Amino acid sequence: MVDLGKSPLCQRFLTAEELDVMEPFYPLHPMVCSECWLVQVDEYLSPEELFANYEYFSSYSTSWLNHAREYVEMAIDRFDLTSDASRVMEIASNDGYLLQYFVDRGIPSLGIDPTAKIAAAAEERGVPTRLEFFNLALAEKLVEEGYRADLIVGNNILVKIPALNEFVEGVAMVLADEGVATFEFQHIVPLIEENHFDTIYHEHYNYFSLVSALRIFAAAGLVTYDVETLWTHGGSLRLYLRHDSDASKPVRPSVAKLLDEERSFGITALATYTAYGSKVEGTKRKLLALLIELKDAGSSIVAYGAAGKGNTLLNYCGIGTDFIDYACDRNPHRHGRFTPGSHIPIYHPDRIAETKPDFVLILPWNLKDEIMAQLDYIGDWGGRFIVPIPEAMIYPKEEV
């Protein structure tokens, strides 16, 4: 589909002592299956190796918290969830960013997450969390304990599962007979159409269309009866699933409509994928040309958001401290560390006001509106923003 060269693990932030130690790089080359149309990267490391020390805390994004709160309000109303008769489970529940709102409404909730530090943060929010990876074995254990969920939530977890069939079998096993599972994941159509190549990294094994997702869930006896498009991650899907034996939830027209749109786009044509590489290369050249022009003019540039997508972009484009003075992030667990591969130091966002850079490169471009609002004070000294995707652009939009 596209060859992004070799890249380090995008969530492995380095300490100063690790900068002189060999850092492993792995090929980053997603491929598409011409039968099921699932796009995948090779599994160079297992989820246990990748996520045991994962340090992404969902609650540091205000817009993501709002998204979670709105989902909870919708789910309680749509699925008639109650405090005395309903159970909600989230797979990869992170720091309790979503389940906290179910807990606030008195609805019994259970989080599943494999990272100790993150699970501890969820427990502090009052969200009961099992420190485990969700798989078929855990599903069997939960059922043996008498646990089945009326609502199973999985946000951005399917992309991180190499053994998809076994995982989905586990979901079907622990889902109540008339329960609902909702899964959100990045949609590959806008990834291709709007050039979101930086959302490809080793921690994400899978990239889905509705065409490919339907096939995976159907193999475990789960029917997608509704689908919504979302703004998250540059364009995502939310699938609503039920057991194939549950006739109480008819399949809605939204499913056939999106399937038709995907096929019209060319999601089942190899040419759609093979043409993507040249588009990515063009974006790289435009971004580098802009940064070179700004640096040659004496401008100072810093990066905001040491996110996974940003690290893919930095490494693919070869951008390091020769272009970027430092990076900022709201996550305190990253302060004092360095970005993988590019070795850019990471600080608290307060440093921007202290150093007054000419430009702020927004790496999590999908949150650009939220970030621009947070940092609108850079206009006081004439500072401006650079958004790299779908192609490099300066905000406010003026001639450079």
N, C-alpha and C positions, 0 to 999 in steps of 0.2 A: 504493500500500500504506500508506505513512505519510509525511507531510511533516514533515521535521525542520528546515525552514527553511534558512538559509544558514550554512555552517560553513567554517572554515579547514581546511587539510590537517592531519590530527591528529598526524602525526609530524614536523611542521616546528617544532622548538623554537627560540625566538627568543633572540638575544643582547640585551644591554641596549641596544646601539646600534640595534637594529632595532625597538624599541618605538615609536618616533616615525615610523616609515616605514609607508606604506599596506600593510596585510596583505590579501591576496586571500581572499575568501570565495566559495564556490560552492554552488549549490543541492544539498541532500542529500535526495533524494526517490526512493527505490527504487520501481520499477514491476514488475508481474508480467505475464508473457506468458500469455495464456489458451489457448495451444496447447501449448507445451512446459513451462509452469509454472516456468520459470527466473525468479528475481527478480534484477534488475540496477539499478545506478545508472549515470547517464550518464558517459561517458568525457570528463571535462573536461581531463584531463592524461594523457599517455601514461605507461606504466610506466617508460620511460627518464627522464622528468621527475620522477616520483614517487619512484623508488627509487635514483637515482644517489647520493644522499647519505643514504640510509636508515641509521638508527642504533639499530635494535632488535637487541639481542644476546640470543639465546635462552638462553644459559648463566647468566643472572642469576636464573633461576627454578629453585629446587631441585626443585619438583614436576615441572616440565617435563623436567628432566634425568632424573629417575627414570622418567618416562613413556618417554623415549627409550631408556634402558637396558633396560627391560622389553621394549620392542618388539624391540630387537636380539637379545636372548636368545631371544624367541619365533621371530623370523625365521630365525635360524641353525638352530634345531631343526626348524621346520616345513618349510623349503625346502631342507634338507640343504646348506647353504652351507659351502664348504670353502676353505682358503687357496690351494689349487693349481688349483681348477677353477671358481671363482665370481667374478663381478664385481658390485659394488653401486654404484649411482649415486643420488645424491639431488639433486633439483631444488630450488633455493632452499635450499641447505644451510647458510646462515647462518654461524655462527662454529664450525661443526664439532661442535655440541652432540650430534648423533646419530651421525654417521659415526665419531667418535673411538672409539666402542665396537666398531665393526667393525674399525677399524684395530688396536685393542688385541688383537683375536682373530686378527690376521694376514690378514684377508680384504681383498683389493684393493678400494679404494673411491675414488670420484671425486665431488667436490662441484661443483655448478654454482651460482654466485652472482654477481650483477652489481655488488655494492657493494665497492669496494676495501678499505675499512677492515675490513669484516666478513670478507671473504675472507682478508685478512692474518691475522686472529685464528685462522681455521681452519687456515691453513698452520702457524702457531705450535704448534698442537695435533698436527701431523703428518698433517693431512688434505689430500691433494692437491686443489686447487680451481682450476677454470677461471673466470676473471673475465669472465663473459658472461651474457647473458640466454638462457634456453633457449627455442628456437623451432624451426620446421621447418628453417631454414637450418643451425642448429647441429647438429641431428639428422643431417642429410645429411652434414655435415662429419665427425661422429663415425663414421658408418658407413663413409665413405671411408677413414678412418684405421684401419679394422678393429675399431672398438669397438662392441660390443653388450652390454647389461647383463642379467644373470640376475635381478636385483632392482632395480627402480626405485622410489624412495621420493619421495613428494611430500606434505609436511605443510603444510597451510594455504597452498598455492600456487595452487590452482585459483581461489580467490576473487580473486586478484590479476591474472588474465589476461583482458583484454578480447577477444582473438582466440582464443576457446576451441577452435574446430574445428581451426585450424592447429596450436595447441599440442598437442592430443591426437593429431593425425596424427604429430607429431614423436615423441611417446612411443611410439606403435605402431612407428615405424620403427626406433628404437634398442633396443627390447625384444627379447631373444633369443626364438627360436621357441617354446621351452617356458618362457620366463621369466614372472615375476610382477611386476606393478606394484601398489603399495598407495598409495592417496591418502586422506588425512584432511582433512576440512573441517567447518566448523560446519554443523549440521543446522538447517534452517529451522523444523522443527516446534517444538522447544523455544524457538527464538528468538521465535516467535509466542506459544506457550502460556505461557511463563514471562517474557515481556515483556523480552527482551534487546535492546531497541532501540539501546542504546549500542554494540553490536557492528557497527552500520552506519556506515561512513565511506567517504570517497572512494577510499582505497587498496584497498578491497574492492569490486570491481566486481560480484561474483556471490554469490548466496545460494542454496544447493542443497537440494533434496529428493532422495530416491533416485529418484523419478519422473523428475526433470529430468536427473539425472546419468547414468542408464542410457541415455537417448537420445543424449546427447553422446558417450559412449564407444562406443556401438554404431555410430555413423556412421563411426568410424575402425577398425572391425573388432575392437574390444575388448569382451570379455564380462565382466560383473561376476558372478563365481561365488560370492562370499561377501561378507557385510557384518556389521560389528559396530558397536554403539553404544558411545560413549566418554564419559567425564566432561569432557573438555577443552573449554574455551571455553563452558561452560554446557551442553554437549551436542553431540557431534560424531559423524560417521560415519567408519568406515574401510572403504573398498572394496578388495576383492581382484580384480585384473583379469588376464585372459589373452587371448591371441589367439583369435579365433573358430575357428581351425583346430586348436587344441590340445585334443584330446579327453581328455587325461589328468586334467583337473580338472573334474569335473561340477559343475553349478550346485547349490548347497546350498539347503535349505529356508529358510534365513535370509533369502534375497532375497525370495521370495514373501511370507513372513511380514511383513517390514517394509513392503512395498508395500501389503499389506492394511491395516496399521495407519495408514499415511499417508493412504490413501483414506478410511478411517473417520474420521480426524481432520478431513478436508475439504481436503486439500492440493490437490485438483483442483477446488475450488469458489471462485469469485471472492469470495463472501460472507466467506470466512475471512480474506481479505486486507483487504477494505474495512472490516471491523469492528476491525482492529488499531489504527487511528489513535486512536480514542477511548480505548482502553486505555492507550496511551502518554501521552496528554495527562493522564489521571488520575494516572499515576505521577509526572509532572512536578509537578503541583500538590501532591501529598502530600510529596514531597521538599522543595519550597520551603517549605511550611507548617512542616515540622519544623525546617528550618534557621532560619527566621525566629523560631520560638518559642525555640530555643536561644540565638540571638544576642540577642534581647530580654531573655533572662534573664542576659546577661553572659558566656556561655560562649565559650571559645576553641576554634576548630575548625581542624584542618589536614587535608590530603589525603595519602594514601599511594598511590604508584604513578602516575607520569605516563604511563599507558598510552593507546593509541589510543582504546579504549572510553571511558576517563575523559574524554578531551577532547571526544568527541561529547556525552557527558552534560553536561559543564560548559557548553558553548556552547549546546546546545538549551535548557537550563534557565536560562541567563543567570546562572550562578554565577561570580563573580570574587573579587577580594580584599575585597569587601564582606562575604563570608561566610567565605572561606578565607584564613588568614594566610599559609600557604605550603604547598608540596607536597614530598614526599620520594620519592626513587627510588634503587634500588641501582645503577642504571646510571650510572657516573661521567661518561659523555659528555653527560649532561643537567644535571649540577650547574652552577650559575651561569647557567643559561638560564631561560626563561619558557615557560609553557604557551601553545600557540597559541590566539589569540582571547581567552582569559580573562586572560592575562598574569600568572599566579601564579608567583612565584619558586620554583625547584626547588633543594632541598638534599639532602645526604646524610641517611639516616635517623637518624644520631646526633643530629641537631638535636631530635628528639622528646624524648629524655631531657633535653636542655638546657633546653627551653622548657616542658615538662610541660603540654601542651594538655589541655583537658577532653574533647575528642572527636577521634577520628581517622576521617575518611571514607575508606573503602577503595574506591578506584576500580576496581581489578581484582578485582571481587567474586567471580569464578570461582576465585580463589586465596585466598579469605577465611580458610580454616582455616590455611593455611600462614602467612599474614601475621599473623593473631591469635596464633599460636604464637611468631612472631619478636618480636612487640611485646607479649607478655603482661605485661611490666614496667610498662605504663602503669597497671595496676591498683594499683600501689604508691601512686599519688597520686589514685586514684579515677577515672582516665581510662577512657573507654569507646569502643566502636567504633560507627560508623554504616555499614551496608551498604545501598546505594541500590536494588539490583535483587534480586528482581522488584518490590519496593516498599520504601520506606525503613523500616529497622528498626534499633533500637539493641541492641547486645550488650555485656555480658550483658543478657538480656531482663528489664528491670525497669521499673517505672513511672517516667516522666520527671517 
